[in-house]
Amino acid sequence: MRHKLAIGAALAVLASPALAQSQGDWTLGFGIANVNPKSDNGTLAGGTVPTSIDDSTRPSITFEYFIRNNIGVEVLGALPFRHSIRSAGTEIGTVKQLPPVVSLQYHFDLHPRWQPFVGLGVNFTGFWDGEARGPLAGSELRVKNSWGLAAHLGVDHWINDRSALRADLRWVDINADVELDGANIGSVDVDPVVAGISYVMRF
């Protein structure tokens, strides 16, 4: 009897249709993303000011259109992230940023419910509202915009044929010049890992 139940369960899994994304499908996802810059983001002012950038978490949104079966073009957006800039543990400034990413992605049909994917794309990070603090208070701080590559991997767990739960990771190449009172004082290598969870709907 147990063998018959096991065989029946196996046949049911094999008979379950793979929830593959087809050409012309599109998905919309709503979630939370954490931008976690790498450690030791560089030095400013001729190497005299070691710099670190804190992480930030905000709501995120994704849109993906499938140009071929299993191949999609995805756009990532979010509410503005706010980061604290520190040197030797002391806050020296804050800045806001948005890092939209456009990626070409491939979704693997490895399981009827669990479908991993990988992607590679381009990132534009816009910085604004730089504010000097602590020992730099009263100065004008500006972090300039950045272009770079972005890598993406994740997995979708399909609850049904129209909705899934997603967990994903991105690595984004962000290198930005920093100005203080109009003078360039160096650059910071942000290069964050962006971890996200989201609810994805397919249309």
N, C-alpha and C positions, 0 to 999 in steps of 0.2 A: 504493500500500500504506500509506504514511504517513497519507494522508487517511482511509483506512478505519479505521486504528487510532485516529486522533484522534476520528473520529465515534463509534466504538464506546465510547471512554472517556467521551465527553460523554454518550452515552445511558446508560451505566452510572451516572454521577453523578446524572443526572436521575431514573433509576429507583430510586435508593437512597431508602428511606423516611426522611422527616424524623423525627428522634428527638424529637418534641414531647412535652411533659409534658401528660398528660390529667387531667381532673378525677378526684380520688380518689387520684392518685399521691402518693407522699411520698419525700423524699430525706434521706439522712444523710451529712454530710461531716465528715471529720477532716483537720486541717491545722495550719498555723502562721500566727500573726497578729502583725504588728508595729504597736504603737501609737506613733505619732510625733507628739507635740504640736507645735503651731505655734511659731514663734520668738517671743521676747518675750512671755511669758505674763502680763505685767502688773507692777504694783508694789504692795508691801505697806508697812504702817506709814506711812501718809500720803504715799506716793510716794517714800520714802527708800530702799526696798529693792527694786531691780529683780529680777525673778524669771524663771527659766527652768526647764523641766522636761525631763528626759532621756527618751529613748524606752525601750521595753521590748518583748520578744518572748516569746510563750508559745504552747503548743499551744491549738488552738481546735476547736470543734465547732459544726455547724449542723444544724438540722432544718427542713425545709420541707414544708408540706402544700398541695396544689393544690386550691383551692376552685372553680376553673373551668379550662378548658383554657388552659394557659400562664400562669395567674395563681395565685401561691402566697403563703402567709403563712410567713415564715421567722423563726426564733429563732436568734440568735447567742449562744454561750457560750464560755468559755475558762477556763483556770487563772488564778489571780490575777496581775495585772501589778504589778510593783514599780518605782516611779519615784524617781529622785533629784531633789531640789529644790535649785537652786543660785541664788546671787546673786553676780554679778561673778566667776564661776568658782569660788566657794567653796561647798561643800555645806553647806546649812543645815537639811536634813531629808530624810526619806524617807517614802513612803506607799505603801500597797497599794490596788489598786482592781479592781473588776469592772464592765465596761460592757455588760451584756446589751442587745441590740437586738431589737425586734420590727418586721419590715418587711413591707409589701405589695409584691410584686414581679411584674414582667411579663417573660416570656421570649420572645424574638423567634425565629420560624422563618425564618431567613434562609439557612441552609445545613444540609445533612444532618448535619454533624459539629460545626461551630462555631456556637454559639448564645449571643449576647450577652443580657444582661438588665439591667434597671434597677429600683431600688426606693426607697421612701421609708418611714421609720418613726419610732419613738419609742425613745429611749435613757434608761435609768436607770443612773447611775454611782454605785456605793457605794464610799466610801473608808473605810479603817480602818488601824490600826497606824501612825498618824502618829508619827514620832520626830524630835525636834529634834536637830540636830547642829551641830558647829562652834561659831560664836559664840552659837548659841541652845541649846546643850547644857544639859540640866537643866530646860528649860522643857517644858510640855505642849503639843504641837502637834496640832491637829485640822483636817482638811479635811472639810468637810461634803458631803453627798450632792447630786447634781445630776440634773435632768431636762432633756431637750432633744430636738431633731429629729436625724435621721440620714439621709443620702443614700447610696445604694449603686449601684455599677455593676460589671459583670464580664463574663466570658465563660467558657463551658463548652466543652471539647473532648471530645466523646463518643468514647471508645475502642471501646465497643460499646453495645448498647441498654440496658445496666444500670449502666455506670460511666463517669465522666468526670473529667478533670482541670480544676480551676477556678483562675482568677486573678481577684482582685477588689480593689476599692478602696472604702473608706467614708470619709465625712466626718461627724464627730459633734460636735454642739454641746454642749460641756461647760463650764459656768461654775460655779465652786465657791467658797464663802466659806471663809476661813481664820481659825482662832482660835489664839491663843497665850495659855496660862494662863487660858483662859476668856474672853478679850477678843477681839472681832472686829478683825482687823488688815488687812482688805481681802479681795479676791477674785482668783482666777486664772482666766484664759481659756485652757483647755487646747486645745479645738477641734482634736483630732488627726485626721490621716489614718491610717486603719488599712489596711495592705496585707496581703493574705493569699494563700496558695496552699493548695489542699486536694484531697483525693480524695473524690469524691462518688459515692454509690451510690443507685440508684433502685429503689424497691420498688412 
